[in-house]
């Protein structure tokens, strides 16, 4: 019989997984980073740090639709996140959607995002 709070061998340390994904991205392996982060977000769907890193991973691997979805979710969770607004705008621009991007650029400018 296991104790209620005892870690099981199959439990995933989400912070370690996040750090592993960050390392993958830093090493130029955005697809591997995204695979790890998808698991993190399955466990914690509202984790803003993981969403941001996932969006960066998707953007870095030119998975623009997935980057857009991740960034839109991040903007939904944190509407005043200027970085997310700017990144969403740039993702939309890469998809030739300048009019959609302009809205997010304006908000990012108002928030003082670089």
N, C-alpha and C positions, 0 to 999 in steps of 0.2 A: 504494500500500500504506500502511495506517495503522499508527501505532505502537500497541503493545498498550494503553498507558495513556492514549492521546490521547482527549480528549472528542469525541464525535460531535455534530453539530448537533442530533440528536433526543434526546440525553441530557437528563434532567430533573434539575435541582438540587433535591433533596428539601427541603433546608433553606429555600430560597427559596420553594418551594411551600407549606411549612408557614407561613412568615411571611405569604404572600399569603392563605392561608386565615384566619389570625388577624386580618388586616386586614378581610377580608370579614365575619367575625363581629363585630368591633368596629364596623363600619359598619351593623350590623343586617341583614346578608344571610346568614343561617345556611344557606340552601339552597346558595348558591354556595360557601360555605366547605366544606360537606359534599362537594360534587362534587370539589373540589380535594383534600381529605383522603382521599377514597376512592382516588385515584391514589397518594398517598403511602403509604397502608397496603397497597396492592397490591404495592409495591416492598419495604416493610418492615412485615410484618404484626404484629410484636411491638413496634413503636414506641409506647411508653406515652404520650408527649407527644401524638402524633398521635391516638391512641385517645381520650385525654381531650378534646382539642379537637373531635374528631368527635362524641363523645357530647354535648358542650355544643351543638354545631351542630344535632344531631338534636333534642335537648330543646328548643332555642330555636325550632325550626320545628314543634314538636308531633309529631314522628315518634317516638313513644314506644317502639314495638316496636324500632326501630333503635337508639334511645338505650339501651334495656335490653340489647340484644345487645352493643353496644360497651362498656358499663359492666361487664357480666358478664365479658367477655374481659379487661378491665382488672383486675378483681378476681381473676380467675384468674392473671394474670401477676404481680400485686402484692397478695396477700391482706391485707397490713397498710396498704394505702392507704386511710386514713380518709375522704378526700374522695370517692374512688370509691364506697366503701360508702354514704356519706350520699347521694350523687347517685343511686345505684341505688335506694336506699330511696325517695327522692322521686319518682323515675320510676315505681316500682311503685305508689306512692300515687296518682299522677295517673291510673293505670289501674285504680283502685279495688281494689287488691290489698294492703290494709293488713296482713294477716297475713304475707305474703311480705316486705313492707317492714320489719316489726318486727324481724326477724332482723338485717337489715343496719343498722338504727338502733342496735341493741344493740352490735353489733361496732364501729360508728363511735364510739359513746359510750365504749366500753372503750379505743379507740385515742386518745381525746381530740379527735376531729374536731369542728369547729364545725358 
